[in-house]
Amino acid sequence: DGYIDFMEYVAALSLVLKGKVDQKLRWYFKLYDVDGNGCIDRAELLNIIKAIRSINRCNEKMTAEEFTDMVFNKIDINGDGELSLEEFMEGVQKDEMLLDILTRSLDLTHIVRLIQNDGKNPHEGGQDAQAAQ
């Protein structure tokens, strides 16, 4: 329906944190397929990668544009400018580097830690406590 309720959010977190690779890849595909047409085009992937990077700071050396180009160059088998679920699943599973980058970009463990610590960075807490002493 275009909205995520709390249970959907918890289910997504659980899947991203504990799911099997094929489950995660299916979820990633749905995330990237913004218009729900069953294919990911360059614009969709680029927009989502930019959004993810703005929320979940990652230390990737590649720009979002370079990453998008790499994905399509590596796994758009038929060269039609769109990735089907099959192309995406097969291509990412065969490319260890691509799988690693996608997995790291959606690594939410630091967000879970923030939630568990009432929005405070657990690493900063130690520094504040030391500074207070």
N, C-alpha and C positions, 0 to 999 in steps of 0.2 A: 504493500500500500504506500510505499515511499517513506515510511517512518519506521524507526526501530524502537520497539518497546523494551522494557528492562529485561524480560526473559530472552528476547532475541539477542540483546547485547551480551548477556551472560553466556548464551549458547555459542555465540561467535567467539567470545574470549576463550571459552573452553576448547573449542575446535582449533583455534590458532595456537593455543598453548600446548594442547595434548593430542591433537588429531594426527592421524596417519598422513603421509605425504599426499596420497591421492585425494583424501578428504580435503586437505588444505588447498590443494591446487584447484579443486572444483569450487571451493569457496572464493579463492582469489579470482577465478574466472568470472564468477557472478559479480564480484565487486568491480572488476574492470569493465564488464559489459553493462555500461551505464544505461543504455536504452533498452536492454533486455531482448535484443534481436537475435541472440545466440552467437554473435560474433563480436570480437574486439577489434576496433579500428585504431589507427595510430593516435587520433585525437583523444579517444576515450582513454587509452593507456597513458598517454602523456599527462592528461588532466588529473587522473587518479594518482599517478606517481608523484606529481607535483604536490597534490593535496596531502598525500601520505608523508612526504618529506617535510612539509610545513608543520605537521602535527608530531611526527615521530622522527626527530632529528637523527639522521644516519650519517656516517662518515664516509660516504661513497665518493670516490674521486670523479666518477662519471656524472655529467649533468643528466637531468631527467630526459632531455632531448637525445643525448648520446645513448642512454640506456634504452629508450624506446626504439631508436634505430637499430641497436644491437639485437633486441628481441625480435624485431621483424626480419632482420637480415638472417638470423639464425633459424627461426622456426616457422616463418611464413612459407611453407613448402611450395604451394602453388602460385605464390607471388601476386595474389589478388588484393593485397593491402588489408586483409582481414584475417584474424585468427579464429578458427572454429575451436570448439571445446577439444576436439580430437587433436588438432595441431598443437594447441597450447599444452595439453596434458603430456602428449608424447614428446614434444620438443623440450619442455622444461625438465622432464624426468631424464632425458638423455644428456642434458647439459648441466654438469655439476656446478659450474660457476653461476649460471643463470638461476638455478634452484637456490643456491646459497644467498645470492643478492636479494631475490624475492622474499625468502624466508627472513632474512635480517631486516628487510624494510618493514615487515609486518610483525617484528618481534615486540610484543606488548608487555614483556615482563617488567620493565621499568614503570609502566603505567599501573600495573597491578600493585607494585610496591608503593607507589604514590597513594593509591586508594587505601591500601592497608595502613598507611601512615597518615591518614587524614589530610592528604594533599601536600605533606611535607616530604622533601627529598630525604630519604634515610641517610644518605651520605653527608648531607649538610647538617643534619641534626647532631652528628658527632662533632663537627667543627664548631657549631654554636655552643654545645655543651663545654667543649674545651676552652673556647674563648671566654665563657662565663666564669670559668674557674680562674 
